[in-house]
Amino acid sequence: MKRFIYLMIFLICFLPFLNAQDKLEIFGYFESQALASKIKNNFYQLYTNKLRVDLKSQISKNITFAANFDYITYHGKTQWDILEFLSSNITSKIPQGMESFYVIPFSNRHFLDNAYIKMRFKYFDLIVGKQQISLGTGYVWNPTDVFNIKDMLDPTYEIPGHNAMRIIVPLGAASSITALYSPGDNWKDSAKMIQFEGRISHFDYSLIAIEKIWRFHDYTQFDYEILNFSEVSEKRQLLGGSMAGEFLGLGIWAEYGYNKMEKSKDFYELVVGLDYTFDFKTYILLEYYRNTFGKSNYEDYDLNDWMRLFTAEQKAISRDQIYTLIQHPATDLMTIGLSSFISISDSSFALAPVLNYSLSDNAEIIAYLNFSFGREGKISGKNMGNGGMIRLRIYF
């Protein structure tokens, strides 16, 4: 905490001077958010306040520095018992005395989200440091992205930074090759990626190969020495590709990734989507997702499936899913919409009415409700509860 206070004092006292001397840009936002959920007969609330400070400086014609610093505080219910969301078939198998281990805590955080230097050379660009790695064309799901997992209710929210070195080599006006290395303890544990991007007519496309260690936990085995669940890791090698473009006014995209696993069974992920804006300004989006790592029968979902889903260690536990979004500008400043998530595999679904309101050019409100419809034990089963979120964000 003291380090954060010292950093803020530095920012307040010295950055205005640096800004005048070295053309350092300072911007960011403050965000206040309230999350509420009714689980069975209990009503819970979690409040967060987030300050994000972005720094950017053009050191020279060919060198750029950028960084983002986040400070987040949590209030209200900061200990969430995951067992309250699970069916009795799952919770009944947990050994007596271990129930307290299945709690996700929310504690105040301050961290450097991104900090990198981008250098432009004659034949390539080099980006070094903690940086965002955004891969694929999918809106909610990205089969070729092994670095990030999006929040299905908030898929456009910013993704975290990853420590990496990235080289981008242009091959003309419409194509490039990107090589990325994210260091681990050694070469074997480090992530490696190579991607080719190009364009044919009205469509952009990419081909990608990634090798990365997939780290997750066995939530049936608790390690009392480290006071955490036992970690499981294995090498994951991905080959895939993506495309996006326009055809007859429709936005179309597709993405595919085949995963060769070191220990687990190989699997693939597929996304196909489209969107369209009508003349009367209503916008629709439809995205289908298949993940053969998931299961087609909800009775096969186990404790590890649920915990890895809640802790964002895997993207899905249901094999086939559909996401839809309908939006319409009710006024010049307000957009209303409805999103839905449908699990084809277990015949459950959730609906989320959405509202976006611009208070001004630098202030906005985002709110949604979430209603689950399905039998207990399914992805959107009644035991998942109903709730909502409201977020106020001010940019500076």
C-alpha positions as CSV (number, residue, x, y, z in Angstrom):
1,M,0.0,0.0,0.0
2,K,2.9,2.4,0.8
3,R,4.4,1.9,-2.6
4,F,1.1,2.8,-4.2
5,I,0.8,6.0,-2.1
6,Y,4.3,7.0,-3.1
7,L,3.5,6.3,-6.8
8,M,0.4,8.5,-6.6
9,I,2.4,11.3,-4.9
10,F,4.9,11.0,-7.8
11,L,2.2,11.2,-10.4
12,I,0.5,14.2,-8.8
13,C,3.7,16.2,-8.2
14,F,5.9,15.4,-11.1
15,L,3.9,14.2,-14.1
16,P,2.6,17.6,-15.0
17,F,6.2,18.8,-15.3
18,L,7.2,15.7,-17.3
19,N,4.1,16.2,-19.5
20,A,5.2,19.7,-20.4
21,Q,8.8,18.7,-21.1
22,D,8.6,15.3,-22.8
23,K,5.1,15.3,-24.3
24,L,3.8,12.7,-21.9
25,E,0.1,12.1,-22.3
26,I,-1.9,11.3,-19.2
27,F,-5.5,10.0,-19.4
28,G,-7.7,7.2,-18.1
29,Y,-10.9,6.7,-16.2
30,F,-12.6,6.3,-12.9
31,E,-15.2,3.5,-12.7
32,S,-17.7,2.8,-9.9
33,Q,-19.7,-0.5,-10.2
34,A,-22.4,-2.3,-8.3
35,L,-23.1,-6.0,-8.8
36,A,-26.1,-7.7,-7.2
37,S,-27.2,-11.3,-7.2
38,K,-30.0,-13.3,-5.7
39,I,-28.8,-16.9,-5.0
40,K,-31.6,-19.1,-3.8
41,N,-33.0,-17.1,-0.8
42,N,-30.0,-14.9,-0.3
43,F,-29.3,-11.5,-1.8
44,Y,-25.7,-10.4,-2.2
45,Q,-24.0,-7.1,-3.3
46,L,-20.5,-6.4,-4.4
47,Y,-19.3,-2.8,-5.0
48,T,-16.0,-1.9,-6.8
49,N,-14.2,1.4,-7.5
50,K,-11.5,1.4,-10.1
51,L,-9.0,4.1,-11.1
52,R,-7.1,3.5,-14.3
53,V,-4.2,5.8,-15.2
54,D,-2.8,5.6,-18.7
55,L,0.5,7.0,-19.7
56,K,1.8,7.5,-23.2
57,S,4.9,9.2,-24.6
58,Q,6.4,9.6,-28.0
59,I,10.0,9.3,-27.0
60,S,11.2,9.8,-30.6
61,K,9.8,9.4,-34.1
62,N,10.3,5.6,-33.9
63,I,10.0,4.9,-30.1
64,T,6.8,5.0,-28.1
65,F,6.3,4.2,-24.4
66,A,2.9,3.3,-22.9
67,A,1.7,2.1,-19.5
68,N,-1.6,1.5,-17.6
69,F,-1.9,1.4,-13.8
70,D,-5.0,0.1,-12.1
71,Y,-6.2,0.5,-8.5
72,I,-9.3,-1.4,-7.5
73,T,-11.2,-1.5,-4.2
74,Y,-13.9,-4.0,-3.3
75,H,-16.8,-3.5,-0.8
76,G,-19.9,-5.4,0.3
77,K,-19.8,-9.2,0.0
78,T,-16.1,-9.9,-0.8
79,Q,-16.2,-13.6,-0.1
80,W,-18.3,-15.6,-2.6
81,D,-19.0,-19.2,-1.8
82,I,-19.0,-21.1,-5.1
83,L,-20.9,-24.1,-3.6
84,E,-24.0,-21.9,-3.5
85,F,-24.1,-21.9,-7.3
86,L,-23.7,-25.7,-7.7
87,S,-26.2,-28.4,-7.7
88,S,-26.6,-30.8,-4.8
89,N,-25.2,-33.6,-7.0
90,I,-21.9,-31.8,-7.0
91,T,-21.8,-30.4,-3.4
92,S,-22.7,-33.7,-1.9
93,K,-19.5,-35.2,-3.1
94,I,-17.2,-32.7,-1.3
95,P,-15.5,-34.2,1.7
96,Q,-16.7,-32.9,5.0
97,G,-14.6,-30.1,6.4
98,M,-13.4,-28.9,2.9
99,E,-16.4,-26.6,2.2
100,S,-14.6,-23.5,3.3
101,F,-12.0,-24.0,0.6
102,Y,-14.4,-23.3,-2.2
103,V,-14.6,-19.5,-1.7
104,I,-13.4,-16.8,-4.1
105,P,-12.2,-13.8,-2.2
106,F,-12.1,-10.2,-3.6
107,S,-9.5,-8.0,-2.0
108,N,-8.2,-4.6,-3.0
109,R,-5.6,-4.6,-5.8
110,H,-3.2,-2.2,-7.3
111,F,-1.1,-3.4,-10.2
112,L,0.7,-2.4,-13.4
113,D,-1.6,-3.7,-16.1
114,N,0.5,-2.8,-19.2
115,A,3.9,-1.2,-19.6
116,Y,5.7,-1.5,-22.9
117,I,8.0,0.1,-25.4
118,K,7.3,0.0,-29.1
119,M,10.2,0.5,-31.5
120,R,9.8,0.9,-35.3
121,F,12.6,-0.2,-37.5
122,K,12.9,-0.2,-41.3
123,Y,11.7,-3.8,-41.8
124,F,9.9,-4.6,-38.5
125,D,8.3,-3.3,-35.3
126,L,9.3,-4.6,-31.9
127,I,7.1,-4.4,-28.8
128,V,8.7,-5.3,-25.5
129,G,7.1,-5.4,-22.0
130,K,3.7,-6.2,-20.5
131,Q,1.2,-5.8,-23.3
132,Q,-2.3,-6.8,-24.4
133,I,-2.4,-9.8,-26.6
134,S,-5.7,-9.9,-28.5
135,L,-6.3,-12.7,-30.9
136,G,-9.1,-13.9,-33.1
137,T,-12.3,-12.4,-34.6
138,G,-15.0,-13.9,-32.3
139,Y,-17.1,-11.5,-30.2
140,V,-17.6,-13.6,-27.1
141,W,-15.3,-16.6,-27.7
142,N,-11.9,-16.7,-29.4
143,P,-10.7,-20.2,-30.2
144,T,-7.2,-19.0,-31.2
145,D,-6.7,-16.9,-28.0
146,V,-5.0,-19.0,-25.3
147,F,-4.0,-15.9,-23.3
148,N,-7.5,-14.5,-22.4
149,I,-11.0,-15.6,-21.5
150,K,-13.8,-13.0,-21.9
151,D,-16.7,-12.4,-19.6
152,M,-19.7,-13.6,-21.4
153,L,-21.9,-10.9,-19.9
154,D,-19.3,-8.2,-20.7
155,P,-17.3,-9.5,-23.6
156,T,-15.9,-6.1,-24.7
157,Y,-14.3,-5.2,-21.3
158,E,-10.6,-4.6,-21.5
159,I,-8.3,-7.6,-21.4
160,P,-5.2,-7.8,-19.1
161,G,-1.6,-7.4,-20.2
162,H,0.9,-10.2,-20.6
163,N,4.7,-10.1,-20.4
164,A,6.0,-10.7,-23.9
165,M,8.3,-9.7,-26.8
166,R,6.6,-9.3,-30.1
167,I,8.0,-8.7,-33.6
168,I,5.7,-7.6,-36.4
169,V,7.1,-7.8,-40.0
170,P,5.0,-6.1,-42.7
171,L,5.0,-8.1,-46.0
172,G,3.4,-5.4,-48.1
173,A,0.3,-3.3,-47.7
174,A,-2.1,-6.1,-46.8
175,S,-0.1,-8.8,-45.0
176,S,2.3,-9.3,-42.1
177,I,4.0,-11.9,-39.9
178,T,3.9,-11.6,-36.1
179,A,6.2,-13.6,-33.8
180,L,5.7,-13.6,-30.0
181,Y,7.6,-14.9,-27.1
182,S,6.3,-14.8,-23.5
183,P,9.0,-16.0,-21.2
184,G,8.4,-18.6,-18.4
185,D,10.9,-20.3,-16.1
186,N,12.6,-21.8,-19.1
187,W,12.2,-22.3,-22.8
188,K,9.9,-25.2,-22.4
189,D,7.5,-23.4,-20.1
190,S,7.5,-20.2,-22.3
191,A,4.7,-19.4,-24.7
192,K,5.7,-19.1,-28.4
193,M,3.5,-17.8,-31.2
194,I,3.7,-17.1,-34.9
195,Q,0.9,-15.6,-36.9
196,F,0.4,-14.7,-40.6
197,E,-2.2,-12.0,-41.4
198,G,-3.5,-11.1,-44.9
199,R,-6.4,-9.8,-46.9
200,I,-8.3,-11.2,-49.8
201,S,-11.0,-8.9,-51.4
202,H,-13.3,-7.8,-48.5
203,F,-12.0,-10.4,-46.0
204,D,-9.1,-10.3,-43.5
205,Y,-7.7,-13.6,-42.5
206,S,-5.0,-15.0,-40.3
207,L,-3.2,-18.3,-39.7
208,I,-1.7,-19.0,-36.3
209,A,0.4,-21.5,-34.4
210,I,0.9,-21.3,-30.6
211,E,2.7,-23.4,-28.0
212,K,1.8,-22.6,-24.3
213,I,1.6,-24.3,-21.0
214,W,-2.0,-24.6,-19.8
215,R,-2.1,-24.2,-16.1
216,F,-5.2,-25.1,-14.1
217,H,-6.0,-26.7,-10.8
218,D,-7.4,-30.0,-9.5
219,Y,-10.2,-28.8,-7.2
220,T,-10.6,-32.1,-5.6
221,Q,-7.1,-32.1,-4.2
222,F,-6.0,-29.5,-1.6
223,D,-2.3,-28.9,-0.9
224,Y,-2.0,-27.9,2.7
225,E,1.7,-26.9,2.3
226,I,0.9,-24.1,-0.2
227,L,-2.7,-23.6,1.1
228,N,-4.1,-24.0,-2.3
229,F,-5.5,-26.6,-4.7
230,S,-3.0,-28.7,-6.5
231,E,-1.8,-27.2,-9.8
232,V,-2.1,-29.3,-13.0
233,S,-0.2,-28.2,-16.1
234,E,0.4,-29.6,-19.6
235,K,1.7,-28.4,-22.9
236,R,-0.9,-27.1,-25.4
237,Q,-0.1,-26.7,-29.1
238,L,-2.6,-24.8,-31.2
239,L,-3.0,-24.6,-34.9
240,G,-5.8,-22.4,-36.2
241,G,-7.0,-19.5,-38.2
242,S,-9.7,-16.8,-38.4
243,M,-11.4,-14.6,-41.0
244,A,-13.7,-11.5,-40.9
245,G,-15.3,-9.4,-43.6
246,E,-18.5,-8.3,-45.2
247,F,-20.9,-9.9,-47.6
248,L,-24.1,-8.3,-49.0
249,G,-24.1,-6.0,-46.0
250,L,-23.6,-8.7,-43.4
251,G,-20.6,-8.7,-41.2
252,I,-19.3,-12.3,-41.1
253,W,-16.5,-13.9,-39.1
254,A,-15.2,-17.3,-38.3
255,E,-12.4,-18.7,-36.1
256,Y,-11.0,-22.2,-35.5
257,G,-8.4,-23.7,-33.3
258,Y,-7.2,-27.3,-33.0
259,N,-5.5,-28.1,-29.7
260,K,-2.9,-30.9,-29.4
261,M,-2.6,-31.7,-25.7
262,E,0.3,-33.3,-23.9
263,K,-1.9,-35.4,-21.5
264,S,-5.5,-34.6,-22.1
265,K,-7.6,-35.6,-25.1
266,D,-7.0,-33.3,-28.1
267,F,-9.9,-30.9,-28.9
268,Y,-11.0,-28.1,-31.2
269,E,-12.9,-24.9,-30.9
270,L,-15.0,-23.2,-33.6
271,V,-16.8,-19.9,-33.8
272,V,-19.0,-18.7,-36.6
273,G,-20.8,-15.3,-36.3
274,L,-22.6,-12.5,-38.2
275,D,-24.0,-9.1,-37.5
276,Y,-26.1,-6.6,-39.3
277,T,-27.5,-3.1,-38.9
278,F,-30.9,-2.4,-40.3
279,D,-31.9,0.9,-42.0
280,F,-34.0,1.7,-38.9
281,K,-30.7,1.4,-36.8
282,T,-31.4,-1.8,-35.0
283,Y,-28.3,-3.9,-34.7
284,I,-28.3,-7.7,-34.4
285,L,-25.4,-10.1,-33.7
286,L,-25.4,-13.9,-33.6
287,E,-22.4,-16.1,-32.7
288,Y,-22.2,-19.9,-32.5
289,Y,-19.5,-21.6,-30.5
290,R,-18.4,-25.3,-30.3
291,N,-15.8,-26.5,-27.9
292,T,-15.2,-30.3,-27.9
293,F,-13.3,-29.9,-24.6
294,G,-16.8,-29.3,-23.1
295,K,-19.4,-31.9,-22.5
296,S,-22.7,-32.6,-24.3
297,N,-24.5,-34.0,-21.2
298,Y,-24.9,-31.7,-18.2
299,E,-25.0,-34.8,-15.9
300,D,-21.3,-35.2,-16.8
301,Y,-20.3,-31.8,-15.4
302,D,-18.1,-32.3,-12.4
303,L,-16.6,-30.1,-9.6
304,N,-13.4,-29.4,-11.7
305,D,-15.6,-28.3,-14.6
306,W,-17.5,-25.7,-12.6
307,M,-14.5,-24.4,-10.6
308,R,-12.3,-24.0,-13.7
309,L,-15.2,-22.1,-15.4
310,F,-15.7,-19.8,-12.4
311,T,-12.0,-19.1,-12.0
312,A,-11.5,-18.5,-15.8
313,E,-9.2,-21.5,-16.3
314,Q,-11.2,-22.8,-19.2
315,K,-13.7,-21.1,-21.6
316,A,-16.6,-23.5,-21.4
317,I,-18.0,-26.7,-20.0
318,S,-20.9,-26.9,-22.3
319,R,-20.0,-28.2,-25.8
320,D,-22.4,-26.1,-28.1
321,Q,-23.5,-22.6,-27.3
322,I,-25.1,-19.6,-29.0
323,Y,-24.9,-15.9,-28.1
324,T,-27.2,-13.3,-29.5
325,L,-27.4,-9.5,-29.1
326,I,-30.1,-7.0,-30.3
327,Q,-29.5,-3.3,-29.8
328,H,-31.4,-0.2,-30.8
329,P,-30.8,3.5,-30.1
330,A,-33.8,4.7,-28.1
331,T,-32.5,8.2,-28.1
332,D,-29.3,10.0,-29.3
333,L,-27.7,9.3,-25.9
334,M,-29.3,6.0,-24.9
335,T,-29.1,2.5,-26.4
336,I,-31.2,-0.4,-25.2
337,G,-30.7,-4.1,-26.0
338,L,-31.1,-7.7,-25.1
339,S,-28.5,-10.4,-25.1
340,S,-29.0,-14.1,-24.6
341,F,-26.8,-17.1,-24.0
342,I,-28.1,-20.5,-25.0
343,S,-26.5,-23.8,-24.2
344,I,-27.6,-26.1,-26.9
345,S,-25.9,-29.1,-25.2
346,D,-27.9,-28.8,-21.9
347,S,-31.0,-26.9,-23.1
348,S,-30.6,-24.0,-20.7
349,F,-30.5,-20.3,-21.5
350,A,-30.0,-16.8,-19.9
351,L,-31.4,-13.4,-20.9
352,A,-29.7,-10.1,-20.1
353,P,-31.5,-6.8,-20.9
354,V,-28.8,-4.1,-21.5
355,L,-28.8,-0.3,-21.3
356,N,-26.0,2.1,-22.4
357,Y,-26.5,5.8,-21.6
358,S,-24.0,8.6,-22.4
359,L,-24.2,11.3,-19.8
360,S,-21.7,13.4,-21.8
361,D,-18.7,12.8,-24.1
362,N,-16.7,11.7,-21.1
363,A,-19.2,9.9,-18.9
364,E,-21.4,6.8,-19.5
365,I,-23.6,4.4,-17.6
366,I,-23.8,0.7,-18.5
367,A,-26.4,-1.6,-16.8
368,Y,-27.7,-5.0,-17.4
369,L,-29.9,-7.6,-15.7
370,N,-29.3,-11.4,-15.8
371,F,-32.0,-14.0,-15.7
372,S,-31.3,-17.8,-15.8
373,F,-33.7,-20.4,-17.1
374,G,-32.9,-24.1,-16.7
375,R,-32.9,-27.0,-14.4
376,E,-30.5,-27.2,-11.5
377,G,-27.0,-28.3,-12.6
378,K,-27.2,-26.8,-16.1
379,I,-25.1,-23.8,-17.3
380,S,-27.9,-21.4,-16.8
381,G,-29.8,-23.4,-14.2
382,K,-32.0,-21.8,-11.6
383,N,-29.3,-22.4,-9.0
384,M,-27.1,-19.8,-10.8
385,G,-29.4,-17.1,-9.6
386,N,-30.6,-13.8,-11.1
387,G,-28.9,-10.5,-10.7
388,G,-27.6,-7.4,-12.4
389,M,-24.9,-4.8,-12.7
390,I,-24.7,-1.0,-13.1
391,R,-21.4,0.8,-13.9
392,L,-20.7,4.5,-14.0
393,R,-17.5,5.5,-15.9
394,I,-15.9,8.9,-16.1
395,Y,-13.0,9.5,-18.6
396,F,-10.3,12.1,-18.1
